[in-house]
Amino acid sequence: MTAKLLIVGASARAAAFSALRAGLDPVCADLFADRDLRAACPVRRVDPADYPRGFLSLPEWDEPGPWMYTGGLENHPDLVDELARRRPLWGNGGDVLRRVRSPVEVERVLRAAGLPCPAVWTGAAPPEPDGMWVVKPLASAGGVGVHRWAVGVPSPRRPSFFQRFIDGEPMSALYDATLRGKFLGATRQLVGQPWLHAAPFHYCGSVGPLKLDAPVLSALRRLGAVLTNEFRLRGLFGVDFVARDGVPWPVEVNPRYTASVEVLEAAELSTAGKAILFAKADAIFPEEMPPNCADVPMPGERVEAGTPVLTFFADGEDMSSCLEALKRRAADLDRWLFGP
């Protein structure tokens, strides 16, 4: 019997479908166990109240085979180490995560290599609230909890750090550390888009692959090589960056399978895009299964305003046409779910 690949995280769906396309046999555990994932492979739902420690009780840890994690678990290196003692880990262990998820350490490494990197505030008191800094939780994903630091903004309640705000186009690069940090492609990130009802700084999709100028491509290739070598990264990893005046400014390293992987997998012959629709109002999800969508809730499941509802896809001849197709699809889904 072939050993199954166990995939765990806040959402395992995208990684599971990538695994299936690669001919692997995934079994999953996440916070949603959405309808499309249940139809594709075995999946267990972990109660959000027990996240992430609830993953420890999965009976699959007693079975043979590798495992990998998706978004969110990179913020829990001790748990990753504990789980890695049960099954072989495909990815980065706690020793790597503790370093590469440290904004101060990443800034130090990149500056020592002569690479651009936004400043991280290390003062004992917060910086001047002049709108030129961003507050980021130390343990977060998808832009949750990120906001500009300005007059009247309350101090963060959970462990956070301040990073210099870089004004530009949000993008993401994907690398394979197994191939010495080989650059695999880049996507434009959709962040805080009103047409998706996403809050500011919240990740809500990707479109790609991007056609990059030679200097930007060279800088991204060097960035991947430096990060792989200095942090001893393993497997796939991503870097969120902001492009400003032809210079990529890295703002976060994601040492795991990233949300843009499935976009690059789908974009062999054209530009591909995915978008996450957030609920503009409370709703009950209908029984109908919408076409060309993923992360689809179960019939009758309650959807709360401001939370992600589902993921949908589109393609086009170029970036502009793909974005327009996504916007049309978002409007159609809006009417279908919430009415005119």
Residue, then its C-alpha position, 0 to 999 in steps of 0.5 A: m500500500t502506498a504511503k499517504l502524504l498528510i497535509v495539515g494547516a489552516s487550509a489544506r485544499a490548494a496543497a492537496f490538489s497540487a499533490l493530486r496533480a503530482g500523482l501523490d495520495p494526500v490525506c488532509a486536516d484543516l479548519f474547514a474540510d470544505r466540500d470540494l476537498r472532501a470530494a477529492c481526498p480524505v479530510r478531517r476538520v479541526d475545531p478552530a478553538d483547538y487550533p493548532r494543537g488539535f492537529l496533535s490528536l490526528p490518528e494519521w500520525d501513527e501511520p507511515g508516510p511523510w507530512m507537510y504543513t500549509g499556511g499558519l503553522e510556520n508560526h508554531p515551530d515547537l509544534v512543527d518539531e513535535l509533529a516532525r518526530r511522528r512522521p518525516l517532514w517535507g519542509n522546514g523544521g522549527d530550527v529554520l522557522r525560528r530564524v526565518r520568521s524573525p523580521v530582525e534576522v531576515e533584515r540582518v541577512l539581507r542587508a549583509a548581502g547587499l539586498p534591499c529590505p525595509a527597515v524593522w523598528t527595534g527601539a524600546a518605544p514605538p516609532e513616530p505614528d506618521g503613517m510611514w510604518v506598518v504594524k505586523p503581528l509576529a504570528s500571523a498569515g494572510g495579512v490578518g492584523v496588519h495595519r498602518w501605524a498612524v495617530g489615533v491607532p491603538s497600540p497592538r495587543r499581541p506581539s507585533f513588530f514595526q516595518r517601514f512601509i514600502d509604497g508599490e505593487p504587492m507581489s510574491a515570488l516562489y522558490d524551490a530550495t531543493l534546487r538551491g533556491k531556484f526561482l520558479g515564478a512570480t505573481r501579482q498579489l491581490v491585497g485588500q481589494p474592495w471588489l472582493h470585500a477584503a479588509p486592508f492588507h488582507y491577502c485575497g488572490s494572485v495573478g500570474p505569472l509576471k513578466l519581469d524585467a531582467p534587473v528585477l529577475s536577477a535580483l529575485r534570483r539572488l534573493g532566493a539563493v541568499l535566503t536558501n543558503e543563509f537559513r538552510l531552507r528546504g522545499l518550496f518557499g515564497v517571498d512577498f515583496v513590493a515592487r517599487d521603481g524596478v526594485p523588489w523589496p522583500v517584506e515577508v518570507n513564507p517557508r512553506y507551500t504558498a497560495s500562489v503555487e496553484v496559479l503558477e501551475a495553471a498558467e502554462l499557456s496563459t495568465a491565470g488568477k485566483a481570488i478569494l471572495f469575502a462575505k459582505a453580509d451574513a449569509i447561509f451558503p446554498e446547496e448549489m455548487p458554483p462552477n470553477c470554485a474551490d474552498v466551497p462551504m457545505p450546504g447550509e453553513r453560515v457565512e459571517a460578514g468579513t470572513p472568506v467565503l470561497t476561492f474562484f478562478a479565471d484566466g486571460e491572455d494577459m494580466s489585464s484581461c485576467l483581472e477583468a475576468l476575476k472582477r466579473r466573476a466576483a460580481d456574479l458570485d456576489r449577486w448569487l450569494f447576497g442578492p442585488 
